[in-house]
Amino acid sequence: MWRRGLQWTALILGATIGAGYVSGRELWQFFGHESGLAIVLFSFLFSFCCYVIMAISYQMKSENYLPVLEIIAGKKLTKAFDGLILLYLFTTTMIMIAGSGATGQVFHLPYPVGIGITGIVLVLLFIKGINGLLTFNELILPILIGGLLYVLAMYVSNQNLQLFAYWHEQRNWFSAFPFTALNILPLIAILGAIGNKVKGRGEIIICCIGTGVCLGIVSYIYNSSLIQIADEIILYEIPLFAILKEFPLGMILFMSILLWLAIFTTAAAGMLGIATRVQSFLKEEKPMYLIVLISVLLMLPLTGFGFANLVNFLYPLYGILNLYILARLLTYPLWKKTK
């Protein structure tokens, strides 16, 4: 039970902690100053939403997100949100691939080369289907989160930051809702694809609590660190590198590798949602890697818009659109009882 619960935790974190998150761009877009309470509230909201989605998925033994979406959004809106989820998965996976190009430039790789490497590895990963993704996440996520926490802890220590110095200033608490909403659609897409693989409610509880606690702690420390360099963030497409500027070169290279891994795990999670849904459309089942290959080829021409531009425009838009789904999840006990 614990092993499987942690396995699902890694899958959710892999989908959530991507290029936008690890780079700091996503956190700064929604939080920033006076957001401590917002981050705490986000961790509770996220855990609760994970539980509702996963419980529905487990109950229905779903193999893709559509049956779960029908219950959450209602049958009348299912088609609209089905299209929205596919568009979301497509564009956010494209953002991850674009982020890999930006990360590759740290190693003096041309932007197209970084993108190409990520696309090729994505296709190779799905040769083994879902099991390949689960194994990869289980190995990589502890290293990714541990490395990020180490860098943040070193920065906090070196700068003598007081993490709770401005706790009385919380005017940005409402940002917890659009930030949670932003991450709802990938949750439905990913957790809807594994309903038939979950064995019991114990692993669901372990997964949801672990995910919320992990995201809450990392987000709070990360956001507090970014506040200290607020004037410099505008100069960096990836704010993480503003924190790393005084670190040794080896640490910068290590975090750049972790950033690419975060990009890859989120892109892979997005591809899982796309592939399982597309398979349900097809009369004859096709291999996952073939669907992933076609998807990557369709995304490549659109990655030229730039990583920061894509995040700044698309993420707030999706956060607002997803507020309806968030409201449905938060009121789940009420409308479930009514039904």
Disulfide bonds with the S-S distance in Angstrom:
none
